[in-house]
Amino acid sequence: MTIRITGTGSALPEKIVTNFDLQELVETSDEWIQKRTGIAERRISTGETVSTLAARACERALEMAKKTADEVDLILVATCSPEQLLPCCACQVQDLIGAARAAAFDLNAACSGFLFALNTAYAYLQTGIYRNALIVGSEVLSKLVDWSDRGTCILFGDGAGAAFVEASVGEVLRGNGRKAGMECLFQGSDGAKGAVLSCEERPVANAFLSTAKTGNPYIQMDGQEVYKFATKQVPACIQEALDKAKLAVDDVDWFVLHQANVRIIESVAKRLRADIARFPMNINRVGNMSSATIPVLLDEWNRSGRIKEGDRLVLSGFGAGLTYGASVLVW
Ligand code: COA
């Protein structure tokens, strides 16, 4: 038994913020941002929320999968920027799309969130508990960004992506002889390095504390440490997943990586000795949308027909936690 992605969808806010717009806010330049990150513009919410973006992405994924909302068994939303602590975003999405039968909950593994949600759904579907799931990565990071900090505000964007996954009971053999579905996964975490990329929410405060601690509500990052972590850990975990599946780098058609920085992606390609043309990218238009980057990219490449049936994909996420992982699947 395996699982297959049978529909993808995405939703981005209307407003485009270019590097030139950021030049008006902080001391930076389009040239610096493009050279160091590969980002030219990003989408920023002017009212769209994590749940409304997620719901739109889900509706598109369901439409592609030719399913109705009342057929959905499970909704998993990966987010680190929900509007509300309670109820969780997945329950809001359930209500917005009318998936009354579904169980729904959120999961937070920052930029690895979509990947970890996919792997969680894989476990649920493999054990037969559910037959299908809507997996979502949705973020409105613009509210977590300190817009006076040029070290971070240039990196992030808002958006949502979703995938509909179904249990694949019989074998689905593709034209090239590969069996469609998830083949293997690897995921890891390093909580000891949590401080290199963090965002406080509510420090301890209650009626029994005389002095409440005040926290910094914005994203704080040691960019160089994150860079070092990503360029070392991502190729290592992709290799680990491929080894588990007894596959080689050359057996992979597409490496769909978390879009944090073009230089990180180039470095991963180099370390794996893989052609950079096999690493789809959209970071120049959307920036780093944390958990939403992988599903948005997947949807864009799927809808444009660049991913074909029988293609083997490696999805790999990394980010705050620190968290990292890779999943191998045949489309
Ligand atoms: N515009 C212009 N100059 C900037 C700047 C900006 N937006 N941000 C920082 N600088 C300056 C710094 O102040 C520093 O100046 P100094 O040399 O006078 O002190 C100089 O540029 C170099 O800064 P540094 O932080 O060393 O740059 P870098 O090459 O490490 O690039 C990042 C910074 C953030 C682009 C890079 O570290 C990175 O991409 N890290 C990974 C971040 C990431 O992906 N996070 C999310 C993971 S999920």
Boltz pocket constraint, residues with backbone or C-beta under 6 A from the ligand:
constraints:
  - pocket:
      binder: B
      contacts: [[A, 27], [A, 28], [A, 29], [A, 32], [A, 33], [A, 36], [A, 37], [A, 111], [A, 150], [A, 151], [A, 154], [A, 155], [A, 221], [A, 222], [A, 223], [A, 224], [A, 226], [A, 227], [A, 260], [A, 261], [A, 288], [A, 318], [A, 319], [A, 320]]
      max_distance: 6.0
